[in-house]
Amino acid sequence: MSSQAEPGSCHRLDSCHTNTRAAIIGALMGLSLTWERGSKGGREALKEKCVPREICRGKGRQRRWRRSSGCREESEATDGDAGTFGIVRYYFSDEPDQFSLDDETGWVILRAGLDYELMRRFTLTILAKDGGGEETTGRIRVNVLDVNDNAPLFQKEAYVGSLRENEQAVQPVARVRATDEDSPPNNFLTYTITSASAFLSYFNIIMVEGYAVISVTRPLDYEQVPKGMVYLTVMAKDGGNPALNSTVPVTVEVIDENDNPPEFSKPSYIVKILENIIAGATVLLVNATDLDASREFGQASLIYSLEGSSQFRLNSRSGEITTTALLDRELKSEYILIVRAVDGGVGPQQKTGIATVNITILDINDNVPVWSEDPYHTNIVEMSPINTDVISVLAVDPDNGLNGTVRYSISPENPFYTISSSTGKIRTSGVTLDRESSNPRDAVLMRTIIISAVDRGTPPLHASASTTVFVNLLDLNDNDPTFLNLPFVAEVPEGLPIGSSVFKVQVEDPDEDKNGLITMALQMGMPRLDFYLNTSTGVLSSMAVLDREQIGQYHLRIIAFDAGKFPRTSTSTLTVTVLDVNDETPTFNPRVYNVSLKESVPRDRIVARLSCSDNDAGLNAELSYFITGGNQDGKFSVGFRDGVVRTVVGLDRETQEAYTLVVEAIDNGPAGSRRTGTATVFVEVQDVNDNRPIFLQNSYETSILESVTQGTSIVQVENTHTAKHME
């Protein structure tokens, strides 16, 4: 007799146990298993969600959940028989697609994905057979649990709604709906507005009869909404954890109302035009703005109209006001017009804007200035100070206002004079008026002033011709005598005889009459009266024989003064340079040089620095040095310009113990007049130990008695040193 658990009688894993072994045969297996549903992609996804839940207990059998590499459930039957009769094999009574069964171990393995929405429960019937042919049957119930794997799905891909602007009450504009195939609570949906292109705070969303209704809580102004469209994004989120969501675009169109009247850019326009404006010319462009943004009621719908005068017309679309005929300021100088702008509204809905236009006709400049006198003549003393009055000129223009206001100018520009542009008064500018100016351009400008006149009309009109003011400059003793060739450096050779002409001073004074008569003189107080100046001709002559070595240069101050009432004086300097003549002989100091040198000195060794001077100047004092005696073997040289005596090769006292060198200094005066100085350089060569001794004989031989006493000379040997010393 065996006991059997009722189907659905389940216990936790730790309460399962095995009853009598004989109960295995023919026992009825009953097992309930719950799986959480994973993704529909297959075994691997289910593996992570598979959790052992319950195990059912029956007599004589034990079944357990175990984790392996996949999600599986083990049905285990025990058999008390021995040998092949105790070996149990397992089989499905109907082979399912989603599960497989290991016939030896009894493991039930998931081999395909599960989908809660397609199949929520599986009942598996398992047969257990032993080696003797005995079998028993058991069932496994697999409950698939839902997971949140379906996002909400909106019924439409996009939604569109509309409302009129300025609506005061809460207005529903659109309703949306989404579905979720999951089971509760995963399919509980909530709706939110996640974004808006404008006015997000003006919208809310509530649920009404299963729909999410989008409403506007405050009035919208079409003119504030870009292009009259608001673009919303609505999100539906389910109740899963984690939650899934979907979004859908919702377009809300705001319909324009004619709630703005046209407004002109100005309430009143003031325009001034010339009386010679042509017919059909543009006078003004009026512009009205309508804040309504739609084409029906907005800017594009405006129509303009004009009242007040037939002399003007208005383009009904552009707002351009033009003349219809020629205007005459003398007949009428001002027009007041009324312009209107109406929008596209109909009847009481139509709105109007009004502005006034005040047009003033201006006079044109049609008269030129005319000179009251032409030309003008005046006298002025040269050297007059700045702002000295010269003359006033006058031109008359019969026009009115600025058209009749004359402005004066000097043209071409004259640096010597200025003119008041409003009064025509001419004054000196401060630039010196010099009647004696040698600049031909300045001479003309000082005596001729050309005046132009132009009115201040638009465009300005010039006088038909300029007028000329001729200025007579009166002389003033305002010029100092001017030396034409001073300061100057005159050069004369020394030794000229007394009375020789040295230089001729030239001076001039551009003033007239006595103001231009000049007398010259040498300034008193010169250290020597070696020169004489002719006061009228300006010829400078010598009064002594000039010696450059005594005085090489004279600085003579020469005075020139005119014969004016208040004489003007000029002073300048003539520098007389006495040119050198080669009359001095080069002189050595000292004339004799004594030098001692060791025979071991190297080549190019300085022997002596010769000092020689020549009181002449220039090439006459430029010296060249030569060794003219005592240097037959070329042991020494002298610098061509610096006079430095040097060794050329090494010296040997044993060859020559002393040298007497004769050095000449020759100046570079003109050929045939060059002068020469002479100096003597005595050079003593001192000995150094530079030779080893050499015996005079290769061998010496002598004979002595055996009785010779100590200290007796036997033989005398000689070498080159002792021989030299003995000599």
BAMARDO-597838 format. One line per 10 residues: number of its first residue (from 1); their letters; for each residue y negated, x, z negated of C-alpha. Coordinates in Angstrom, 1 decimal. Last residue first. Example, Ala and Ser with C-alpha at 12.3 -4.5 7.8 and 13.67 -1.06 7.14 Angstrom:
2
2 = SA = 1.1:13.7:-7.1 | 4.5:12.3:-7.8
***
This chain:
727
727 = EMHKATHTNE = -86.2:142.3:27.3 | -84.1:142.6:24.2 | -84.0:138.8:23.9 | -82.8:138.3:27.4 | -80.1:140.9:26.9 | -79.1:139.3:23.7 | -78.8:135.9:25.3 | -77.0:137.2:28.4 | -74.3:139.0:26.4 | -74.0:142.6:25.1
717 = VQVISTGQTV = -71.3:144.6:23.3 | -72.2:147.9:21.4 | -69.3:150.3:20.4 | -68.1:152.2:17.3 | -71.0:152.1:14.9 | -70.2:153.9:11.6 | -70.0:151.6:8.6 | -67.0:153.2:7.0 | -66.7:156.9:7.8 | -65.0:158.2:10.9
707 = SELISTEYSN = -62.2:160.7:10.0 | -59.8:159.1:12.5 | -62.1:160.1:15.2 | -63.2:157.3:17.6 | -62.5:156.3:21.2 | -64.0:153.4:23.2 | -63.1:150.5:25.6 | -65.0:147.3:26.5 | -63.8:144.3:28.6 | -65.2:141.6:31.0
697 = QLFIPRNDNV = -68.7:143.1:30.8 | -72.1:141.4:30.5 | -70.8:138.9:28.1 | -71.9:135.3:28.7 | -73.7:133.3:26.0 | -74.0:129.4:26.4 | -77.2:127.9:28.1 | -79.0:124.7:27.0 | -80.5:125.6:23.7 | -84.1:124.2:24.4
687 = DQVEVFVTAT = -87.1:126.2:25.5 | -90.6:124.9:25.8 | -92.3:124.4:29.2 | -96.1:124.9:28.9 | -98.2:122.7:31.3 | -101.9:123.5:31.9 | -103.7:120.6:33.6 | -107.0:121.4:35.5 | -109.6:118.8:36.5 | -111.6:118.3:39.7
677 = GTRRSGAPGN = -114.2:115.7:40.9 | -114.7:114.7:44.6 | -117.4:112.8:46.5 | -117.2:110.7:49.6 | -120.1:110.8:52.0 | -118.4:111.4:55.4 | -116.4:108.2:55.3 | -118.1:105.6:53.1 | -117.3:105.7:49.4 | -113.8:105.6:48.2
667 = DIAEVVLTYA = -114.1:108.1:45.4 | -111.9:111.3:45.3 | -110.4:112.6:42.0 | -108.7:116.1:42.3 | -105.9:117.5:40.1 | -105.2:121.3:39.9 | -101.9:121.9:38.1 | -101.2:125.2:36.2 | -97.5:125.4:35.4 | -95.5:127.3:32.7
657 = EQTERDLGVV = -92.0:128.7:31.8 | -90.4:128.7:35.2 | -86.7:129.1:36.0 | -85.4:129.7:32.5 | -87.8:127.0:31.3 | -86.0:124.5:33.5 | -87.8:121.1:34.2 | -86.2:117.8:35.3 | -87.5:116.1:38.4 | -90.7:114.1:39.2
647 = TRVVGDRFGV = -92.5:114.7:35.9 | -95.6:112.5:35.5 | -99.4:112.8:35.6 | -101.2:109.5:35.2 | -104.4:109.2:37.2 | -104.3:105.3:37.4 | -105.0:104.9:41.1 | -102.8:107.3:43.0 | -100.7:108.1:40.0 | -100.1:111.8:39.7
637 = SFKGDQNGGT = -96.8:113.7:40.5 | -95.0:116.7:39.1 | -92.1:119.1:39.9 | -93.0:119.2:43.6 | -92.1:122.9:44.1 | -95.6:123.9:45.1 | -97.2:122.0:42.3 | -99.9:124.5:41.2 | -102.7:123.0:43.4 | -104.0:119.9:45.1
627 = IFYSLEANLG = -102.5:117.2:42.9 | -104.2:114.0:44.1 | -106.0:111.0:42.5 | -107.9:108.1:44.2 | -111.0:106.7:42.6 | -113.0:103.4:43.1 | -116.6:104.0:42.1 | -118.0:104.0:45.6 | -115.7:101.2:46.4 | -117.7:99.0:44.0
617 = ADNDSCSLRA = -120.2:100.7:41.8 | -121.3:104.3:41.2 | -121.2:105.9:37.8 | -117.9:107.5:38.6 | -115.4:108.1:35.8 | -112.3:110.2:35.2 | -109.7:110.2:32.4 | -106.4:111.8:33.1 | -103.3:110.5:31.3 | -101.0:113.5:30.8
607 = VIRDRPVSEK = -97.3:114.5:31.1 | -95.7:111.0:31.3 | -91.9:111.5:31.8 | -90.7:110.3:35.3 | -87.8:112.7:35.1 | -86.3:113.4:31.7 | -87.6:115.9:29.2 | -85.1:118.7:28.4 | -87.5:121.6:29.3 | -89.6:120.6:26.3
597 = LSVNYVRPNF = -93.1:119.9:27.2 | -96.4:121.3:26.1 | -99.7:120.0:27.6 | -103.2:121.5:27.8 | -105.8:119.4:29.7 | -109.0:120.8:31.2 | -112.0:118.8:32.6 | -112.2:116.5:29.6 | -113.5:114.1:30.7 | -113.2:114.2:34.4
587 = TPTEDNVDLV = -116.4:113.4:36.5 | -116.4:111.6:39.9 | -119.7:112.5:41.7 | -122.6:110.0:42.0 | -124.7:109.3:45.0 | -122.6:106.8:46.8 | -125.3:104.1:47.3 | -125.0:101.0:45.2 | -126.8:97.7:45.9 | -129.7:96.7:43.7
577 = TVTLTSTSTR = -129.4:93.0:43.0 | -132.6:91.1:43.0 | -132.2:87.7:41.3 | -135.0:85.2:42.1 | -135.5:82.5:39.5 | -137.3:79.3:39.7 | -140.4:77.6:38.3 | -142.2:74.4:39.5 | -145.6:73.2:38.6 | -147.6:70.0:39.1
567 = PFKGADFAII = -151.4:70.2:39.1 | -153.3:67.2:37.6 | -156.2:66.9:40.0 | -153.8:68.3:42.7 | -153.9:71.9:43.8 | -150.1:72.6:43.7 | -148.2:75.1:41.5 | -145.4:77.6:42.2 | -144.1:80.0:39.5 | -141.5:82.8:40.2
557 = RLHYQGIQER = -139.4:84.2:37.4 | -137.8:87.5:38.5 | -134.3:88.5:37.3 | -133.7:92.2:38.3 | -130.3:93.8:38.7 | -128.8:97.3:38.7 | -131.5:99.0:36.6 | -131.0:102.8:35.9 | -127.8:103.5:37.9 | -129.1:101.1:40.6
547 = DLVAMSSLVG = -132.2:103.2:41.2 | -135.1:101.4:42.9 | -138.1:103.5:44.1 | -141.2:101.7:42.9 | -143.6:99.0:44.0 | -141.1:96.9:46.0 | -142.3:93.9:48.0 | -141.9:90.1:47.7 | -143.4:87.9:50.5 | -144.4:84.5:49.3
537 = TSTNLYFDLR = -147.1:84.1:52.0 | -149.8:82.7:49.7 | -149.3:84.4:46.4 | -148.0:87.7:47.9 | -145.5:88.9:45.2 | -145.4:92.5:44.0 | -142.3:94.3:42.5 | -141.4:97.2:40.2 | -143.7:96.0:37.4 | -141.3:96.8:34.7
527 = PMGMQLAMTI = -140.3:94.7:31.6 | -141.6:91.5:33.1 | -144.2:89.8:30.8 | -146.1:87.8:33.5 | -144.4:85.3:35.7 | -144.8:86.2:39.4 | -147.1:84.0:41.3 | -147.2:81.2:44.0 | -149.9:78.8:45.2 | -149.2:75.4:46.9
517 = LGNKDEDPDE = -151.4:72.8:48.6 | -149.5:69.4:48.7 | -151.6:67.5:46.2 | -154.6:69.0:47.8 | -153.9:67.0:51.0 | -150.7:64.8:50.9 | -147.6:65.3:48.8 | -144.4:66.7:50.4 | -144.7:70.0:48.5 | -143.0:73.1:49.9
507 = VQVKFVSSGI = -141.7:76.5:48.9 | -140.3:79.6:50.7 | -140.0:83.0:48.9 | -139.7:85.9:51.2 | -137.5:88.8:50.0 | -137.4:92.7:49.6 | -140.2:94.0:51.8 | -140.5:97.8:51.4 | -143.7:98.9:49.7 | -142.2:101.9:47.9
497 = PLGEPVEAVF = -139.3:103.5:49.7 | -135.8:102.2:49.4 | -133.5:104.3:47.1 | -131.1:101.6:46.0 | -129.9:99.1:48.6 | -131.3:95.6:48.5 | -129.5:92.3:47.7 | -131.3:89.1:47.1 | -129.6:86.5:44.8 | -131.2:83.1:45.1
487 = PLNLFTPDND = -132.6:80.2:43.1 | -134.5:79.6:45.2 | -134.5:79.2:49.0 | -136.5:76.0:49.5 | -138.4:76.1:46.3 | -139.9:72.7:45.7 | -143.4:72.1:44.5 | -143.4:69.2:42.1 | -143.8:65.8:43.6 | -145.6:62.9:42.0
477 = NLDLLNVFVT = -149.2:63.5:43.1 | -149.5:59.8:44.1 | -149.7:58.4:47.6 | -150.1:54.7:48.4 | -147.0:53.0:49.9 | -147.9:50.2:52.4 | -145.3:47.5:52.2 | -144.5:45.2:55.2 | -142.8:41.9:54.1 | -140.6:40.3:56.8
467 = TSASAHLPPT = -139.5:36.7:57.2 | -136.0:35.5:58.1 | -135.5:33.0:60.9 | -134.5:29.3:61.3 | -134.4:29.0:57.6 | -130.8:28.6:56.4 | -129.0:25.3:55.6 | -126.5:25.0:52.8 | -123.4:22.9:53.4 | -123.8:21.3:51.1
457 = GRDVASIIIT = -127.4:21.6:50.1 | -128.9:24.4:48.0 | -131.5:25.5:50.6 | -131.5:28.9:52.2 | -134.3:31.4:52.6 | -133.9:35.0:53.8 | -136.4:37.9:53.1 | -136.6:41.2:54.9 | -138.4:43.9:53.0 | -139.9:46.9:54.9
447 = RMLVADRPNS = -141.7:49.9:53.5 | -139.3:51.2:50.9 | -136.3:50.2:53.1 | -137.6:52.3:56.0 | -138.2:55.5:54.0 | -134.8:54.9:52.3 | -133.0:55.0:55.7 | -135.0:58.0:56.9 | -134.1:60.0:53.7 | -136.9:62.6:53.4
437 = SERDLTVGST = -138.6:60.7:50.7 | -142.4:61.4:50.5 | -143.4:57.9:49.7 | -141.0:58.0:46.8 | -140.4:54.5:45.3 | -138.0:55.3:42.5 | -135.3:52.7:41.8 | -136.8:50.5:39.1 | -136.2:47.2:41.0 | -139.8:46.6:42.1
427 = RIKGTSSSIT = -140.8:43.0:42.1 | -140.8:40.2:44.7 | -141.6:36.6:43.6 | -139.7:34.0:45.7 | -139.7:31.4:42.9 | -136.0:30.4:42.7 | -134.1:33.4:43.9 | -136.5:35.7:42.2 | -136.6:38.8:44.4 | -135.7:42.4:43.7
417 = YFPNEPSISY = -136.9:45.6:45.3 | -136.0:49.3:45.8 | -132.2:48.8:46.5 | -132.8:46.6:49.5 | -129.9:44.3:50.5 | -130.0:43.0:54.1 | -131.1:40.4:53.3 | -133.3:40.0:50.3 | -132.7:36.6:48.8 | -134.5:33.3:48.3
407 = RVTGNLGNDP = -133.2:29.9:47.2 | -134.9:26.7:48.3 | -134.3:23.3:46.6 | -134.7:20.5:49.2 | -130.9:19.7:49.6 | -130.6:20.2:45.9 | -132.7:17.2:45.3 | -134.6:15.8:48.3 | -135.1:17.3:51.7 | -138.6:18.4:52.9
397 = DVALVSIVDT = -137.8:22.2:52.6 | -140.7:24.6:52.2 | -140.6:28.5:52.2 | -142.8:30.7:50.0 | -143.2:34.4:49.5 | -144.6:36.2:46.4 | -145.9:39.8:46.5 | -145.3:43.3:44.9 | -145.2:42.7:41.1 | -144.1:45.8:39.1
387 = NIPSMEVINT = -140.7:44.9:37.6 | -139.7:48.6:37.2 | -142.4:51.3:37.3 | -144.5:52.2:40.4 | -143.6:55.6:41.7 | -145.5:54.9:44.9 | -148.6:52.7:44.7 | -148.3:49.3:46.2 | -150.0:47.6:49.2 | -149.0:44.2:50.8
377 = HYPDESWVPV = -148.4:42.5:54.1 | -146.4:39.3:54.9 | -145.0:38.1:58.2 | -144.8:35.1:58.5 | -146.5:32.6:56.3 | -145.5:29.1:54.9 | -141.9:29.7:55.9 | -139.8:26.6:56.8 | -136.5:25.6:55.0 | -134.0:23.6:57.1
367 = NDNIDLITIN = -133.7:19.8:57.1 | -130.4:17.8:57.5 | -128.7:18.1:54.1 | -126.8:14.8:53.7 | -127.6:12.1:51.1 | -124.8:10.8:48.9 | -123.3:7.3:49.1 | -121.9:6.2:45.7 | -118.6:4.2:45.6 | -117.6:2.4:42.4
357 = VTAIGTKQQP = -113.9:1.2:42.5 | -112.7:-1.4:40.0 | -109.2:-1.9:38.8 | -106.7:-4.9:38.5 | -102.9:-5.1:37.8 | -100.9:-8.3:38.5 | -97.5:-9.7:37.4 | -95.3:-12.3:39.2 | -92.9:-14.2:36.9 | -95.1:-17.3:36.9
347 = GVGGDVARVI = -94.5:-17.6:40.7 | -92.2:-15.0:42.0 | -92.1:-11.3:40.8 | -92.3:-8.5:43.4 | -95.3:-6.8:41.9 | -99.0:-7.4:42.4 | -101.7:-4.6:42.7 | -105.4:-5.6:42.9 | -108.5:-3.6:43.9 | -112.1:-4.7:43.2
337 = LIYESKLERD = -115.0:-2.9:45.0 | -118.5:-1.9:44.0 | -120.6:-0.2:46.7 | -123.6:2.1:46.3 | -126.3:3.7:48.5 | -127.1:0.9:50.9 | -129.5:1.0:53.9 | -130.8:4.5:53.3 | -127.4:5.8:52.5 | -126.1:4.8:56.0
327 = LLATTTIEGS = -122.4:4.5:56.5 | -120.4:4.6:59.7 | -117.7:2.0:60.1 | -114.2:0.8:58.7 | -114.1:3.4:55.9 | -110.7:4.1:54.2 | -109.0:3.1:50.9 | -105.4:4.3:50.6 | -103.2:2.2:48.2 | -100.0:3.2:50.1
317 = RSNLRFQSSG = -98.6:-0.3:50.6 | -101.5:-2.7:51.1 | -103.6:-0.1:52.9 | -107.2:-0.9:51.7 | -110.2:-1.5:53.9 | -113.9:-0.5:53.6 | -117.2:-1.6:55.2 | -116.1:-5.2:54.8 | -117.2:-5.1:51.2 | -116.1:-6.5:47.8
307 = ELSYILSAQG = -112.4:-7.3:47.6 | -109.2:-5.2:48.2 | -105.4:-5.9:48.1 | -102.4:-3.8:47.0 | -98.6:-4.7:47.2 | -96.1:-3.3:44.6 | -92.4:-3.8:45.2 | -91.3:-0.2:45.4 | -92.8:0.5:41.9 | -90.7:-2.0:40.1
297 = FERSADLDTA = -89.8:-5.7:40.3 | -87.1:-5.9:43.0 | -86.6:-2.1:43.4 | -85.6:-1.9:39.7 | -87.3:0.5:37.3 | -89.9:-1.8:35.8 | -92.5:0.6:34.6 | -94.9:-0.4:37.3 | -97.5:2.2:38.2 | -100.6:1.7:40.3
287 = NVLLVTAGAI = -102.2:4.3:42.5 | -105.6:4.3:44.3 | -106.1:6.8:47.1 | -109.8:7.2:47.8 | -112.3:7.5:50.6 | -110.1:8.3:53.6 | -111.9:8.5:56.9 | -111.6:5.6:59.3 | -115.2:5.8:60.4 | -116.7:9.2:59.9
277 = INELIKVIYS = -118.5:10.4:56.7 | -122.1:11.2:57.4 | -123.4:9.4:54.3 | -121.5:11.7:52.1 | -119.1:10.3:49.6 | -119.1:9.9:45.8 | -116.2:8.0:44.1 | -115.9:6.5:40.6 | -112.6:4.7:39.9 | -112.3:2.2:37.0
267 = PKSFEPPNDN = -109.2:1.2:35.0 | -107.6:4.5:36.0 | -104.0:5.2:36.9 | -103.6:1.6:37.8 | -101.1:-0.5:35.8 | -98.6:-2.9:37.3 | -97.2:-5.5:34.8 | -94.0:-4.8:32.9 | -91.3:-7.4:31.9 | -89.8:-8.2:35.3
257 = EDIVEVTVPV = -86.2:-8.2:34.0 | -83.7:-5.5:34.9 | -79.9:-5.9:34.5 | -78.2:-3.3:32.3 | -74.8:-2.3:33.7 | -72.1:-1.2:31.2 | -69.4:1.1:32.4 | -66.3:1.4:30.2 | -64.1:4.5:30.6 | -60.6:4.5:29.0
247 = TSNLAPNGGD = -59.2:6.6:26.2 | -55.6:7.1:24.9 | -54.4:7.9:21.4 | -51.4:9.2:19.5 | -51.2:9.3:15.7 | -49.4:12.1:13.8 | -48.2:10.1:12.1 | -48.1:6.8:14.0 | -50.5:3.9:13.7 | -51.8:3.9:17.3
237 = KAMVTLYVMG = -55.2:5.0:18.5 | -57.2:3.3:21.3 | -60.3:5.2:22.4 | -63.3:3.7:24.3 | -65.6:6.0:26.4 | -68.9:4.4:27.3 | -71.2:4.9:30.3 | -74.5:3.1:30.2 | -76.2:2.2:33.5 | -79.7:1.1:34.3
227 = KPVQEYDLPR = -80.4:4.3:36.3 | -81.0:6.1:33.0 | -81.6:3.4:30.3 | -85.1:3.4:29.0 | -86.6:1.2:31.8 | -83.8:-1.3:31.3 | -84.8:-1.8:27.6 | -81.7:-2.7:25.5 | -81.9:-5.3:22.8 | -79.8:-4.6:19.7
217 = TVSIVAYGEV = -76.2:-5.2:18.7 | -74.6:-4.8:22.1 | -70.9:-5.9:22.0 | -67.5:-4.4:23.0 | -64.5:-6.8:22.3 | -61.2:-5.2:21.6 | -58.7:-7.9:22.5 | -55.9:-9.3:20.5 | -57.7:-12.6:19.7 | -60.9:-10.8:18.8
207 = MIINFYSLFA = -60.9:-7.3:17.6 | -64.3:-5.6:17.1 | -66.3:-2.9:18.9 | -69.9:-1.8:18.4 | -72.8:-0.7:20.6 | -76.5:0.1:20.0 | -75.7:3.3:18.0 | -74.4:4.9:21.2 | -77.8:4.4:22.9 | -77.1:6.7:25.9
197 = SASTITYTLF = -74.2:8.3:27.9 | -71.9:6.9:25.2 | -69.0:8.5:23.3 | -66.1:7.7:21.0 | -66.2:3.9:20.9 | -63.3:3.0:18.6 | -60.2:0.9:18.8 | -57.3:0.6:16.4 | -53.6:-0.1:17.4 | -50.5:-0.9:15.4
187 = NNPPSDEDTA = -47.6:0.3:17.6 | -46.4:3.0:15.2 | -46.2:0.5:12.4 | -44.3:-1.1:13.9 | -42.2:-0.3:16.9 | -43.2:1.9:19.9 | -44.0:0.4:23.3 | -47.8:0.6:22.7 | -50.2:-1.8:24.4 | -54.0:-1.6:25.2
177 = RVRAVPQVAQ = -56.7:-4.2:25.6 | -60.4:-4.1:26.6 | -63.2:-6.6:26.3 | -66.7:-6.2:27.9 | -70.4:-7.0:27.4 | -70.4:-9.1:24.3 | -74.1:-9.8:23.4 | -75.5:-9.9:19.9 | -78.7:-11.9:20.1 | -82.1:-10.5:21.4
167 = ENERLSGVYA = -81.4:-9.8:25.0 | -84.2:-7.5:26.1 | -82.3:-6.2:29.2 | -79.7:-8.4:30.8 | -76.1:-7.7:30.3 | -73.1:-6.1:32.2 | -69.5:-5.1:31.8 | -67.0:-2.9:33.7 | -63.6:-1.6:32.6 | -61.6:1.4:33.8
157 = EKQFLPANDN = -57.8:2.2:34.3 | -56.8:-1.2:33.3 | -54.2:-2.6:30.8 | -54.7:0.4:28.5 | -51.6:2.3:27.4 | -51.3:3.5:23.8 | -49.3:6.7:23.5 | -45.5:6.5:23.2 | -43.6:9.0:21.1 | -44.2:7.8:17.6
147 = VDLVNVRIRG = -40.6:7.9:16.2 | -38.1:5.0:16.0 | -34.8:5.3:14.2 | -31.5:5.1:16.1 | -28.7:3.6:14.0 | -25.3:5.2:14.7 | -22.3:3.1:13.5 | -19.1:5.1:13.2 | -15.8:3.2:13.3 | -12.2:4.1:12.3
137 = TTEEGGGDKA = -8.7:3.7:13.6 | -5.4:5.0:12.5 | -2.4:6.6:14.2 | 1.2:7.6:13.7 | 2.8:9.3:16.7 | 4.7:11.9:14.7 | 2.3:14.7:15.4 | -0.6:12.8:13.9 | -3.1:10.4:15.6 | -6.7:9.6:14.6
127 = LITLTFRRML = -8.5:7.0:16.8 | -12.3:6.7:16.7 | -14.4:3.6:17.6 | -18.2:4.4:18.0 | -20.8:1.7:17.4 | -24.3:2.7:18.8 | -27.6:1.1:17.6 | -31.3:1.0:18.9 | -30.8:1.3:22.6 | -33.5:1.4:25.3
117 = EYDLGARLIV = -36.8:1.5:23.1 | -35.1:3.8:20.6 | -34.3:6.3:23.2 | -31.5:8.8:22.6 | -31.0:12.1:24.5 | -27.6:13.2:25.6 | -24.7:15.3:24.1 | -24.7:14.2:20.4 | -21.5:15.7:18.8 | -18.8:13.9:16.7
107 = WGTEDDLSFQ = -16.8:16.5:14.9 | -13.1:15.5:14.4 | -12.0:19.1:14.1 | -9.1:19.0:16.5 | -10.1:16.3:19.0 | -13.8:17.4:19.1 | -15.6:14.2:20.0 | -18.5:13.7:22.5 | -21.5:11.4:22.3 | -24.2:10.0:24.6
97 = DPEDSFYYRV = -22.0:8.7:27.5 | -19.4:6.9:25.3 | -15.7:7.3:25.9 | -14.1:4.1:24.7 | -11.2:4.4:22.0 | -12.7:7.8:21.2 | -10.0:10.4:20.2 | -9.1:12.6:17.2 | -5.9:14.7:16.6 | -4.1:15.1:13.3
87 = IGFTGADGDT = -1.5:17.8:12.5 | 0.7:16.7:9.5 | 3.7:15.6:11.6 | 3.6:18.9:13.4 | 4.5:20.7:10.1 | 4.2:18.8:6.9 | 3.2:15.3:6.1 | 0.4:14.5:3.7 | -2.0:13.6:6.5 | -5.8:13.9:6.1
77 = AESEERCGSS = -8.4:12.3:8.4 | -11.8:13.9:9.0 | -14.6:12.4:10.8 | -17.4:15.0:11.3 | -20.9:14.1:12.5 | -23.0:16.0:15.0 | -26.5:17.1:15.7 | -26.4:20.6:17.2 | -25.7:24.2:16.2 | -24.0:22.9:13.1
67 = RRWRRQRGKG = -25.2:20.8:10.2 | -22.4:18.8:8.5 | -22.1:15.1:7.7 | -18.8:14.2:5.9 | -15.7:12.0:6.2 | -12.8:11.8:3.9 | -9.6:9.8:4.3 | -6.8:8.3:2.1 | -8.6:5.3:1.0 | -12.1:4.7:2.5
57 = RCIERPVCKE = -15.5:6.2:1.8 | -18.6:5.9:4.0 | -21.0:8.8:4.3 | -24.8:8.5:4.4 | -27.9:10.3:5.7 | -27.4:13.6:7.3 | -30.6:14.4:9.2 | -30.8:14.9:13.0 | -34.5:15.3:14.0 | -34.4:19.0:15.0
47 = KLAERGGKSG = -31.1:18.6:16.9 | -32.5:15.5:18.8 | -34.9:17.7:20.7 | -32.1:20.1:21.7 | -29.8:17.4:22.8 | -31.9:15.8:25.5 | -35.4:15.1:26.7 | -35.8:11.6:25.3 | -37.8:12.9:22.3 | -36.5:12.3:18.9
37 = REWTLSLGML = -35.0:9.3:17.3 | -34.0:9.5:13.7 | -30.3:9.1:13.4 | -28.5:6.8:11.0 | -24.8:6.8:10.5 | -22.5:4.0:9.2 | -18.8:4.8:8.8 | -15.6:2.6:8.6 | -12.1:4.0:9.1 | -9.1:1.7:8.8
27 = AGIIAARTNT = -6.1:3.2:7.4 | -2.9:3.0:9.5 | -1.6:6.4:8.3 | -4.1:8.1:6.1 | -3.1:6.1:3.0 | 0.0:8.3:2.5 | -2.4:11.1:1.2 | -3.5:8.9:-1.7 | -7.2:9.0:-2.3 | -9.7:11.6:-1.1
17 = HCSDLRHCSG = -13.3:11.7:-2.4 | -16.9:10.9:-1.4 | -19.4:10.6:-4.2 | -21.3:13.9:-3.3 | -21.9:12.8:0.2 | -23.7:9.6:-0.8 | -21.8:6.4:-0.6 | -21.3:3.7:2.0 | -19.6:0.3:2.1 | -20.9:-0.7:5.6
7 = PEAQSSM = -17.4:-1.7:6.7 | -15.3:-2.4:3.7 | -13.5:0.4:2.3 | -9.7:0.3:2.6 | -7.0:0.6:0.0 | -3.4:1.4:0.9 | 0.0:0.0:0.0
***
